[in-house]
């Protein structure tokens, strides 16, 4: 493999503790790679960064049969260097939907990814025209100091995408927003929010960007598709966490107290279909792995070396959250 097209960027620090950044990419496991590439190019305005066929080193990393191969493409918003989307098509292996007909009150796996929209109305209509199904029409609401409009849509392989448009205060930190931004956040539904908090904050060392004990709720339409009367009765605590306490490459986890459903944790792994995983850059993967193991985290896949475009040679390990969310941490090996 040639020199990496993209180098990970890290926050400067004087500490010897390894630096972890917000997620570099999210991985979708899809049924039709070509269709999804064209969809995101057209609707989101993204570009293809790289495309590969018949990759074996990743399937080996995940412990899949030797007959299993995959094709993949990485897309990104022009001008951005993170928040990429990797589309993966597995071949020669049985697959299940990670969140089959999943609802907001079903825990396990990754519920959605979040994008900023420059014109939510136009993007919403384009998604619907391409047979993505919304849980509600776009809803404008006040969230703390933010005046926003949001919609969540469900598409192929049970994938949910949340789009948000900020009206006030003016949106900062998205200089390259044209149609849809890079992926900046990912939401997970958890069974035990305190256990999930302990995992991300105390074990992985992430910092809290936002904590809301319970969002005020009223009966009526809501972006999660909760039945109207039930929406007024539930408690919905929210955490947003990030290695540095930011909202770029962050992880949001919520719990719907008062509603319960299925749990998809057992199916939240390769090669199943849906939002498969988040991948985080780390400056020293071996040191970081030892730190989190000392805090009680078990490695789902131990550190291995693989090649992964557009990053070049990597050292990678994988873990799963208490809700089955697959997370990979990767360090670039520079020649």
N, C-alpha and C positions, 0 to 999 in steps of 0.2 A: 504494500500500500504506500502511496506517496505521502508527502508531508500533510498533516491535517489541514483541512480547509477552515476549520473553526477551532480556535484555542479557548479553553475555559478562562473566564475572567474572575479573579478572586479579590475580595476585600483585603486591603493591606492590614497587616497586624504584626505586632512585635512579639506575639506569643508563639511558643513552640507547639501549641495545640493545633491540630489540623483544622483547616477552614472548609466549611461546607457552605455551598451557595443554594439559593432557591432552585427548584427543578429546572433542568436544561431542556427537557422534552417530556412529552406525554406520548404513550404508545397506544395506538388503536389496533386491535386485531379485527380485520375486516374480511368480508366474503368476496368483494369485487374490488381489487386494487385500482384498476384503471378508472372505473367510474368514480371512486372516491378522490383520486388525484384530480380529475377534471372538475369535480364538484367544488373542492376547496380552492382551486385556482380561480374558478369563475366567481363563486359566491363570496369568498373571503378576500380575494385579490392576492393570495399568497403565491409564492414561487417554489418550484422544485429545486432544492439544494443539492440533492443527490438521489440516485436510484440504482438499486442493485438487484440481482437475481441469484437464486440458488445459494443462499448463504447457509453455511453449515456450522460455523463456529458458535453462533448464537444458540442454535438448537442443541448443540452439545452442552453449552453452558447451562441450559435449562433441563438437561437430562432427558431429552426427547429421543425417540428411536432414530437409528441411523438413516432410515428411509425418509425421515421428515426433513423437508427443506422449506425455505421461505423466500418470497420476494418482498421487497420493501422500498419505500420512498420516504424521504424527509422533506417536509415543506415548512416554510417560514415566512413571516411577514417581511417584505423587503425593507432592509435597513436595520432589522433587529437581529440580535446575536444569541437569543435564548427564547424560551417559550415555543420551541419547535413542536411540530406534530410529525410523528413517525407512523406511517401506515404499513402494516405487516399483513401479508397473506401467507398463511401456513398451507403446506401441501402434504398429502399422504398421511393424514392423521385425523382421527375423529375429534370433533369439537363440540362444546356446549356453550350456550349463551351464559355469560357471567351473571347478568341480571335479567333473567328471562321474565318479560312483562313486569319489570320491577316498578314499585311505587315508592314514593318519598318516605314512607314508614317502613320500608324493607331495608334492613341493615346489610352491610357487607359489600366489599369491593368499592370501586370509585363511582359515585353517583353522577357527577357531571364535571365538565371543564368550563371555565369562565372566560369570555371574550368581551372586550369593549367594542361597541358599535358606534360608527360616526352618524349613522341614520338607521335607528332601530326599526322604524316602520318599513323601510325599503328592504332591509336584510330579512326581516320576519316574512315578508311576502315572498321573497325568493326561496327561503327555506321551505315554506308551505307548498310552493309551486313544484318543489322537488320532493314532495311527499314526506317531509318531516312533519310530525304531529305535535302541536303545542299542548302543554298541560293546562294552559289558559291563554287568553289573548294577552298582549303586552299590558303590564300593570305599572302605573306610575305611583310612586310612594316616597315617603320621607323616611330615611334610615339614618338616625342621628342628625348630623348636619348636612347630609347628602340628599339632594333631590335627584332621584334616578327613575328610570323606566327599565323594566326587566321582563324577559320571557325565557322559559325553558322549553326546548323542543327535543323530541325523541325521534331518532333516525335509525338507519340500518344497524343491525347487530345490537340493538337495545342501547345505543350510545345517546347520552343526553348532553346537549350543549346549552349553556345559559349565556344569553347575550344581554349586555347592560349598556345603557346610554346615560351619561352623567349630564345633568342640566345645570346644577349649581352645587358647590362652588366649581369653578372651571377645572376641568380634568388636567392633571399634571402627570408627567412621566411617560407619556405616550406620544412622542414626537413623530412617529412614523405611522400613526393611525390614519388610514385612508378609508377602508371599508370595515374590516374587522381586524382587531389587534392580534398580537401574539397571545398565546395562552398564558394568563397571569395568575390563575388560581384554580384549585380543584377541590370539589366538595365531596365529603364522605359522610355516610349515615352510620352512626355507631350505636351499639347496644348499651354501652356503659361509658358515658362521656368522661368520667373521672379516670377510668382505666386508660382510655385513649389519650387523654391529657398527660397522664403519667408517662406513657410510652414516648410521645413526641417531645415533651418538655424535659422530663427528668432523665429519660434513658437516651434519647437521641440528641438532647441538648438544644432543641429549637426554642425560640423565644416567642412570647405572645405578642401579636400585632393588635388583636382585638378580642375582647371577651364580652359577650352580652348574656346576662343570666337568663333572660327570656324576652324575646321580641314581642311587643304588644300586638295582639291579634284580635280581629273582629270577624264576625260571621260574614261570609261572602267570598268573592273571587280571590284567588291567591296563586302565586307562581308555582307552588308545589303541587297543585291539583288536589289539595285536601278537601273533602266534602265540606260544604259551606258552614254548616252548624258546628261540625267538629273543629273547624279552624279557630273558633273563638274559645274553645275549651282547653286546647293543649298548651303545654309549655314547650318552648323551643330554645334551649340554650345553645349558644354558638361560640366556638373558638376559631380564630384564624392564627396560625403559627407559621414561622419561617426561621431558618437558621440565624438571621440577624433581626428578626422582628419586623419584616417588611411585608408588603402586599404584592410582591413580584416573584412568582414562582412559589407561592404560599400554599398551605394546606388548610382547608376549612373543614371542621367536623361539627356535626350537629346531632342532636338527639330529639326525637319527637316524643316527649313524655305525654302519655295519654293515648297514643296510637302504637300498635305493634303489628308486625307482619312476619314475613319470611326472613331468613338470614342466608345471604349468598356467599358468605366467607369461604366456604369449601370449594367454590368454583372459581375463585378469583386468582387464577394463575395461568401461565402459558400452558397450552396453546389456545385457550378458550376465547370466545368472541366477545368483543366489547372494548371498554376502556381498560387496557391491560395493566398499565403500570406508569409510575413516575420515575424519572432518572435524574439524580442529583450529582453535580460535580463536587469532588473533594480533593483537597491539596495533597493529602497523605492517606491513602485508603487503608494501608495496613495499620497505621497508628489509630485511625478512627475506628476501625473494626475492633481493635483490642479495647479501646475505651468503652464502646457500647456493650461489648461482651461482658466487661467487668460490671456493668450496670444491669445485667440480666437479659440482654437481647441475644437471641439465638440466630445464627446465620442460616438462612434457608439454602443459600448456595455459597460455599466458601469462595475466597478470593481466587479468581482465575484471570488469565490474560487472554484477550481477544482483540480482533480488529473490528472497528465499527465506524463506517463512514457517517458523517464527515470529520470524525474526531481522530482517526488514526488508531494507534495501539493504545489499549486501555488495560488497567487492572480494575476488576469489577467484583462486587459481591452483592447478594440480594437478601432482603429480609421481608417479613410480612408484619403488618400492624395487627393489633388485637381483632380488627374487623376484616382481616384477610387482605388488606391493600398491599399489593406487591410494590416494593420500593427497591431501586438499585442505586448504588453509589459507585462512581467511576472516577478514576484518576488517569489523566493522560500521561503516557510514557514518552518523554521527549528524547529523540536520538541525539 
